[in-house]
Amino acid sequence: MEFVLIAGAHFLALLSPGPDFFLIMQAALRLPRRYGIAICAGIASANAIYLLLAVLGLEIIKETVWLVGLLRYLGASYLIFVGICLLRAPRPNLDSPSSGSFLGAHHHGRQFLVGFLSGMLNPKNAIFYLSLFTVMVSAKTGLATRFFYALWMTSVVFLWDSGIVMVIGRRGFKAWLGRSIFFLEKISGVMLALFGIILPFT
């Protein structure tokens, strides 16, 4: 029963569009799918680190005001930076996609880092996972079970995000969107910048 409650709460949180969704969407629209998957792997890895901290019971991180504050401002700056990059990006060409920009690099390591920073610099990830384990996981739950919960949630994050990439990144889907891709990318840029502006105040 505990696992069902935790898995359900986590999945509901995953369904609400946040910075990661818009980051993934722009990558799926602009880049070949394999680079979008690299971003998903980076996001999942950042989530795994916070989950590991939650499993080990390091709730002190949530109470360390200066650390959470630092994450807020670094995360806000990063989201605003990514948003501006998208707003300044030229119209994508599906036949010969550009690879010169920070977000458009055809490099698995670079895209992994883009996703990792997005997940790691979002203090809401740390607070959510630490709160989840504090409130919903019994003190009697063994360490092995806690690690299973963490592995499950990391896997779900990666598979869900990768599913978004696979759907949006289909060439037929992008061809159907046509000129709308350019405007969707700008919407992603605006949303990421707004998340960055709002983040320090939440």
Helices and strands as residue ranges (DSSP letters): H 2-15, H 19-30, H 33-55, H 60-63, H 65-88, H 108-120, H 123-136, H 143-168, H 171-177, H 180-198, G 199-201
